[in-house]
């Protein structure tokens, strides 16, 4: 650890000691620990007062360009008066005073959604105040810090605050170069941040390596980050290659800005390679085989369990009704056969009885058969009704089963498939993945890319256009590619062809092109 790190550790230790002294003093005077209310202005003022701050930054609403009213022309006589001059000087110097600008979601002061801090140094003691009041802001979505003098030590303190803000999705740490290259820790696999901006932080190739590894590696990948802004840094072809490696197995990042860096054709080729079908490395092939084997084993283990579940879930009412119907039919047939046998074995009484029985014979069996049929019909009626009832029960049981299956499918969370398990193509002894089709915006404005780099991007875009059918499901690849103001000829046919391909894919209407170009110039992702 260098002198700067030792100094930072001492400052942190001093801040902790002072906080302990303040806590002891509050306990001595019988003061209870302050409970934050969710109103930033009130909580921040109270916590700073209790911590012994002499100068407390004001919490103010952030001014917007459309909120300024048209002012009347100043009175020349009034400008010469002393109070007017003093007020003008105070207004100018007030701009440089530490303030915390906020945006509210509604007029309610408890709905702070964005916090803007710029041009004043945030010490570790102040971060301790933020650690207490920011988690109480239930609507906080964005924190933007510009040139606030963060060090390697205070950055780690800020990093510990991020998980405590459950609704925080955007964090901009800009104009804060750090020697230890710790920005990649914001892109941890379990982070809740979706948008990160790291402009003007002097990020070099070594820091880009750590950021690329945080985006994805064979061990895992970030699944929450949707956009990252790395513009106005010192990333070269080597660093662009590291970022491209991070895009190989990342399937969450939608927007990447590398504007205003030092990327040339070699870096452009590496970025373009991952947009189209690319060959897996030896280590990736080994990991793919391991994942496929593991998946096969899981499916084999799950198959008997699934069969058992299906057997238990099978509706028994339908099968039991069929068995009861067969049993009832067998009993009825057996009873009829026994009665006929008894009739044949009846003893003959006398001739007169025989004659009368003989003359009555044609009618008696018919009557008996009618009686038997009516009896059997009465006996058979309940089973028939029971069968119908059970048949209906079987249908309702099937419907219940279907409803249950649908309910289970809705409740079960969908897991993100590992990119190494995507459908692959085998050719020339290599395994090719379809490429990263999730990234939809890539900003490379104001780098040093020539015609060679443009051709690589053109090939990748044409491959994406051919492999994805119109109206097909799944990601379609880049929708916007910004390559303006690089080192290619003004009349470049390759660049014109890229513009033609992107014309039909770019979702931004042409009426907003001027605003979009201005946004891309700032490196906004």
Buried (B, 14 or more C-beta within 10 A) or exposed (E): EEEBBEEBEEBBEEBEEBBEEBEEEBEEEEEEEBEBEBBBBBBBBBBBEBBEBEEBBEBEEBEEEEEEEEEEEEEEEEEEEEEBEEEEEEEEEEEEEBBBBBBBEEEEBBBBBBBBBBBBEBBBBBBBBBBBBBBBBEBBBBBBBBBBEBBBBBBBBBBEBBBEBEEBBBBBBBBBBBEBBBBBBBBBBEBBBBBBBBBBBBBBBEBBBBBBBBBBBBEEBBBBBBBBBBBBBBBBBBBBBBBBBBBBBBBBBBBBBBBBBBBBBBBBBBBBBBBBBBBBBEEBBEBBEEEEEEEEEEEEEEEEEEEEEEEEEEBEBBEEBEEBBEEBEEEBEEBEEEEBEEEEEEEEEEEEEEEEBEEEEEEEEEEEEEEBEEEBEEEBEEBEEBBEEBBEBBEEBEEEBEEEEEEEEEEEEEEEEBBBEBEBEEEEEEBBBBBBBBBBBBBBBBBBBBBBBBBBBBBBBBBBBEBBEEEEEEBBBBBBBBBBBBEBEEEBEBBEBBBEBBEEBBEEEEEEEEEBEEBBBBBBB
